[in-house]
Amino acid sequence: MNRHVTIAILAGGFGTRLGDLTRDVPKPMINIAGRPYLERVIDSFARCGLRDIVLLTGYRADAVEAHFGDGTAFGVRIAYSRETEPLGTGGAIRDARALLGEHFVMTYGDVLRYFDYDRFVAAHDEPCLAVYPRQNVGNAEVEGGRVIRFDKKAPELPFIDAGFSIMPSSVIDLLPQHGACSFEETIFPLLAAERRLAAEIVDLDFFDIGTPEELARTRAALEKQRSVD
């Protein structure tokens, strides 16, 4: 890789779909197979040489910051952007802009994928969204290697975002200057409408802890993986 890229991990949500599990701990810090889940997410980038991490925290941010510190113990460099009020994914990215550099990978603290992120970063010098063929619902339409439509309210679309993208920080100018907003509902649709959002189609091999059902599947898979290791 010839350019510097920061990994922006959204880790500030309330995790309300997980009920009591997130009453005392933020969702990305749920212990799975002996480690906080977010450790695994960070490691999935570090193993690809992507070691500059910005954690976008909010709910129970102190637990995240106390565990990871500056990242030295985990072989990475971690900075934090903490919400004082819920601002949505767009507001969180907007507030972290000074930490993100010229290009950043945006991803989520509840999605884990062991992927060649280093190749992904090197391959795309323009905004790019990773997608995979929808299973039950979709939110993206792809044509000629580009996302030509993105709509979270259109489940009939043939692809769905895979939980990570690479963006130049200049796209943050497309967000409202103040208040809560959604990166996914503002940036992706605008770029898609202008044919400025490249698409990379990836496989279905990933872990998620967004719902109790997904958490149970992920826990079982990672516990099995640990027993084999």
C-alpha positions as CSV (number, residue, x, y, z in Angstrom):
1,M,0.0,0.0,0.0
2,N,1.4,3.4,-0.9
3,R,-1.1,5.6,0.9
4,H,-2.1,5.9,4.5
5,V,-5.6,4.6,5.4
6,T,-7.3,4.9,8.8
7,I,-9.8,2.3,10.0
8,A,-12.9,3.9,11.4
9,I,-14.9,1.4,13.5
10,L,-18.3,2.5,14.6
11,A,-18.7,1.2,18.1
12,G,-21.1,3.6,19.9
13,G,-24.6,2.1,19.5
14,F,-26.9,1.0,22.3
15,G,-27.3,-2.6,21.1
16,T,-30.9,-2.6,22.1
17,R,-31.8,-5.7,20.1
18,L,-29.6,-7.7,22.4
19,G,-31.6,-6.8,25.5
20,D,-29.9,-7.3,28.9
21,L,-26.7,-8.4,27.3
22,T,-25.8,-4.8,26.6
23,R,-27.2,-3.3,29.8
24,D,-23.7,-3.1,31.4
25,V,-21.4,-3.6,28.5
26,P,-21.4,-2.1,25.0
27,K,-22.2,-4.5,22.2
28,P,-18.7,-4.7,20.7
29,M,-17.3,-5.6,24.1
30,I,-19.4,-8.8,24.6
31,N,-17.1,-11.6,25.5
32,I,-17.1,-14.3,22.8
33,A,-14.8,-17.3,22.9
34,G,-12.6,-15.7,25.6
35,R,-12.2,-12.3,24.1
36,P,-14.2,-9.1,23.7
37,Y,-15.6,-9.3,20.2
38,L,-14.0,-5.9,19.3
39,E,-10.6,-7.3,19.8
40,R,-11.2,-9.7,17.0
41,V,-12.5,-6.9,14.7
42,I,-9.4,-4.8,15.3
43,D,-7.2,-7.9,14.8
44,S,-8.8,-8.6,11.5
45,F,-7.3,-5.3,10.2
46,A,-4.0,-5.4,12.1
47,R,-3.1,-8.8,10.5
48,C,-3.4,-7.0,7.1
49,G,-1.0,-4.3,8.2
50,L,-3.8,-1.7,8.9
51,R,-2.9,-0.6,12.3
52,D,-4.2,3.0,12.6
53,I,-7.6,2.6,14.3
54,V,-10.2,5.2,15.3
55,L,-12.9,3.9,17.5
56,L,-16.1,5.9,17.3
57,T,-17.6,5.4,20.8
58,G,-20.7,6.5,22.5
59,Y,-22.7,4.2,24.8
60,R,-20.5,3.0,27.7
61,A,-17.4,4.4,25.9
62,D,-15.4,4.2,29.1
63,A,-15.4,0.4,28.9
64,V,-14.0,0.4,25.4
65,E,-11.4,3.0,26.2
66,A,-10.3,1.4,29.4
67,H,-9.8,-1.9,27.7
68,F,-7.9,-0.8,24.6
69,G,-6.1,2.3,25.8
70,D,-3.8,3.6,23.0
71,G,-3.7,0.2,21.4
72,T,-0.1,-0.6,22.1
73,A,-1.0,-3.9,23.9
74,F,-2.8,-5.0,20.8
75,G,-0.2,-4.0,18.2
76,V,-2.1,-1.1,16.9
77,R,-2.5,2.7,17.3
78,I,-5.9,3.7,18.6
79,A,-7.5,7.1,18.8
80,Y,-11.0,7.8,20.0
81,S,-13.9,10.0,19.0
82,R,-16.6,9.9,21.7
83,E,-20.2,11.0,21.2
84,T,-21.7,13.0,24.0
85,E,-25.2,12.5,22.4
86,P,-26.3,10.0,19.8
87,L,-25.5,11.4,16.4
88,G,-26.0,8.4,14.1
89,T,-23.3,7.0,11.9
90,G,-23.0,10.1,9.9
91,G,-22.6,12.4,12.9
92,A,-20.1,10.1,14.4
93,I,-17.9,10.1,11.2
94,R,-18.3,13.9,10.9
95,D,-17.1,14.5,14.4
96,A,-14.1,12.2,13.9
97,R,-13.0,13.9,10.7
98,A,-9.8,15.4,12.1
99,L,-8.7,11.8,13.1
100,L,-9.4,10.1,9.8
101,G,-6.8,11.5,7.4
102,E,-7.4,11.6,3.7
103,H,-8.8,8.1,3.3
104,F,-10.5,5.8,5.7
105,V,-12.2,2.4,5.8
106,M,-15.6,2.6,7.6
107,T,-16.8,-0.5,9.3
108,Y,-18.8,-1.6,12.3
109,G,-17.9,-3.0,15.7
110,D,-20.4,-5.8,15.4
111,V,-19.2,-7.2,12.1
112,L,-16.1,-9.4,11.8
113,R,-14.7,-10.6,8.5
114,Y,-11.3,-12.1,7.9
115,F,-10.5,-10.5,4.6
116,D,-7.6,-9.2,2.6
117,Y,-8.3,-5.6,3.5
118,D,-4.8,-4.6,2.5
119,R,-5.6,-5.6,-1.1
120,F,-9.0,-4.0,-0.9
121,V,-7.4,-0.7,0.1
122,A,-4.8,-0.9,-2.6
123,A,-7.2,-1.8,-5.3
124,H,-9.6,1.2,-4.9
125,D,-8.6,4.8,-5.3
126,E,-12.2,6.0,-5.3
127,P,-15.1,5.5,-3.0
128,C,-15.9,1.8,-2.9
129,L,-18.5,-0.3,-1.1
130,A,-18.2,-4.0,-0.5
131,V,-21.5,-5.9,-1.2
132,Y,-22.7,-9.4,-1.4
133,P,-25.7,-11.1,-3.0
134,R,-28.7,-10.6,-0.8
135,Q,-30.1,-13.5,1.1
136,N,-33.4,-12.2,2.6
137,V,-33.1,-8.4,2.0
138,G,-31.0,-6.1,-0.1
139,N,-30.1,-2.4,-0.2
140,A,-27.9,-2.1,-3.3
141,E,-28.1,-2.4,-7.1
142,V,-24.8,-3.0,-9.0
143,E,-24.0,-2.6,-12.6
144,G,-20.7,-2.5,-14.4
145,G,-18.7,-2.7,-11.2
146,R,-20.5,0.3,-9.6
147,V,-23.3,0.8,-7.1
148,I,-26.0,2.5,-9.1
149,R,-28.6,2.6,-6.4
150,F,-28.4,2.3,-2.6
151,D,-31.6,2.3,-0.6
152,K,-32.0,0.8,2.9
153,K,-35.8,0.8,2.3
154,A,-35.7,-1.3,-0.8
155,P,-35.2,-4.9,0.3
156,E,-35.9,-6.2,-3.2
157,L,-32.5,-4.9,-4.4
158,P,-30.2,-7.8,-5.4
159,F,-27.2,-6.9,-3.2
160,I,-26.6,-5.8,0.4
161,D,-23.7,-4.0,1.8
162,A,-21.0,-6.1,3.5
163,G,-20.3,-3.8,6.4
164,F,-17.2,-2.0,5.1
165,S,-16.2,0.6,2.5
166,I,-13.3,2.8,1.7
167,M,-13.9,6.6,1.4
168,P,-12.0,9.8,0.9
169,S,-12.6,12.1,3.8
170,S,-13.9,14.7,1.4
171,V,-17.3,12.8,1.2
172,I,-17.9,14.1,4.8
173,D,-18.7,17.4,3.2
174,L,-21.9,15.8,1.8
175,L,-23.3,15.3,5.3
176,P,-25.3,17.9,7.2
177,Q,-23.1,20.2,9.2
178,H,-25.0,19.7,12.4
179,G,-27.2,17.2,14.2
180,A,-27.7,13.4,13.9
181,C,-27.5,11.8,10.4
182,S,-26.9,8.5,8.8
183,F,-23.8,7.9,6.6
184,E,-25.6,5.0,4.9
185,E,-28.7,7.0,4.2
186,T,-26.9,10.1,2.9
187,I,-23.5,9.3,1.4
188,F,-24.1,5.9,-0.2
189,P,-27.3,7.0,-2.0
190,L,-25.7,10.3,-3.2
191,L,-22.6,8.6,-4.6
192,A,-24.6,5.8,-6.2
193,A,-26.9,8.3,-7.9
194,E,-23.9,10.0,-9.4
195,R,-22.2,6.7,-10.4
196,R,-19.3,7.6,-8.1
197,L,-19.5,4.5,-5.8
198,A,-17.5,1.5,-7.0
199,A,-18.6,-1.9,-5.9
200,E,-16.6,-5.0,-4.9
201,I,-18.6,-8.2,-4.6
202,V,-17.5,-10.3,-1.7
203,D,-18.5,-13.7,-0.2
204,L,-20.8,-14.4,2.7
205,D,-18.1,-15.5,5.1
206,F,-18.4,-13.2,8.0
207,F,-19.6,-13.0,11.6
208,D,-22.2,-10.6,13.1
209,I,-23.6,-10.0,16.6
210,G,-26.4,-7.5,15.7
211,T,-29.2,-9.7,16.9
212,P,-29.6,-12.5,19.4
213,E,-29.8,-15.1,16.6
214,E,-26.7,-13.8,14.9
215,L,-24.9,-13.5,18.3
216,A,-25.7,-17.2,19.0
217,R,-24.4,-18.3,15.6
218,T,-21.2,-16.3,16.0
219,R,-20.6,-17.5,19.5
220,A,-21.0,-21.1,18.4
221,A,-18.7,-20.7,15.4
222,L,-15.9,-18.9,17.3
223,E,-16.1,-21.3,20.2
224,K,-15.7,-24.2,17.8
225,Q,-12.8,-22.4,16.1
226,R,-11.1,-21.8,19.5
227,S,-11.5,-25.5,20.4
228,V,-9.8,-26.5,17.1
229,D,-7.0,-23.9,17.6
